[in-house]
Amino acid sequence: MGSALRPLAIAVEIIILMGVIYSLFLAVKLSALDFGLEEKYQKFIDWVFMIMGCLALVFFVAHLITFYPRLLALTLH
């Protein structure tokens, strides 16, 4: 029973982590554009952050699947 919740817990944690990563990347992008980076580089920045986000997603999935603790159901004796 407890092992059925493990994939759900991992999925929820990945969603939260990717939301944080997206917010950080968006803040960096908007700050760079506000401080004078030209608009012609915006598409390049989008591609760089998309690739970095995909790499972060692969990293998080691999590590959460490998190291996420097993969820054990409470047993009554």
MIPA-54835 format. One line per field, with one value per residue (C-alpha): residue number from 1; residue in one letter; x, y, z negated. Coordinates in steps of 0.25 Angstrom, whole numbers, plus 5000, padded with zeros to 4 digits. Example, Ala and Ser with C-alpha at 12.3 -4.5 7.8 and 13.67 -1.06 7.14 Angstrom:
% residues 2
i = 1, 2
aa = A, S
xx = 5049, 5055
yy = 4982, 4996
zz = 4969, 4971
END
This chain:
% residues 77
i = 1, 2, 3, 4, 5, 6, 7, 8, 9, 10, 11, 12, 13, 14, 15, 16, 17, 18, 19, 20, 21, 22, 23, 24, 25, 26, 27, 28, 29, 30, 31, 32, 33, 34, 35, 36, 37, 38, 39, 40, 41, 42, 43, 44, 45, 46, 47, 48, 49, 50, 51, 52, 53, 54, 55, 56, 57, 58, 59, 60, 61, 62, 63, 64, 65, 66, 67, 68, 69, 70, 71, 72, 73, 74, 75, 76, 77
aa = M, G, S, A, L, R, P, L, A, I, A, V, E, I, I, I, L, M, G, V, I, Y, S, L, F, L, A, V, K, L, S, A, L, D, F, G, L, E, E, K, Y, Q, K, F, I, D, W, V, F, M, I, M, G, C, L, A, L, V, F, F, V, A, H, L, I, T, F, Y, P, R, L, L, A, L, T, L, H
xx = 5000, 5011, 5019, 5007, 5008, 5023, 5021, 5011, 5020, 5031, 5023, 5018, 5032, 5037, 5025, 5029, 5044, 5041, 5032, 5043, 5054, 5044, 5042, 5057, 5060, 5049, 5055, 5069, 5063, 5055, 5066, 5076, 5066, 5063, 5078, 5080, 5082, 5076, 5063, 5069, 5076, 5063, 5060, 5074, 5072, 5059, 5066, 5077, 5068, 5059, 5071, 5076, 5062, 5061, 5075, 5070, 5057, 5065, 5074, 5063, 5055, 5068, 5071, 5057, 5055, 5069, 5069, 5054, 5051, 5042, 5028, 5025, 5010, 5008, 5006, 4999, 5003
yy = 5000, 5010, 5007, 5011, 5026, 5027, 5030, 5041, 5047, 5047, 5054, 5065, 5068, 5069, 5078, 5087, 5087, 5090, 5102, 5108, 5106, 5112, 5124, 5126, 5125, 5135, 5145, 5144, 5146, 5158, 5164, 5162, 5169, 5180, 5183, 5185, 5172, 5174, 5168, 5161, 5151, 5148, 5135, 5130, 5132, 5125, 5113, 5113, 5113, 5102, 5093, 5096, 5093, 5080, 5076, 5080, 5071, 5059, 5061, 5063, 5050, 5042, 5046, 5045, 5031, 5026, 5033, 5035, 5028, 5016, 5019, 5008, 5006, 5006, 4991, 4988, 4977
zz = 5000, 4996, 5009, 5017, 5012, 5015, 5030, 5026, 5016, 5026, 5036, 5027, 5022, 5037, 5040, 5028, 5031, 5046, 5042, 5033, 5044, 5054, 5045, 5043, 5058, 5061, 5051, 5057, 5071, 5067, 5059, 5071, 5080, 5070, 5069, 5083, 5090, 5104, 5109, 5120, 5110, 5103, 5112, 5109, 5094, 5095, 5102, 5092, 5080, 5087, 5089, 5074, 5069, 5077, 5071, 5057, 5059, 5063, 5051, 5041, 5047, 5046, 5032, 5027, 5032, 5027, 5013, 5010, 4997, 4998, 4992, 4982, 4978, 4963, 4958, 4946, 4938
END
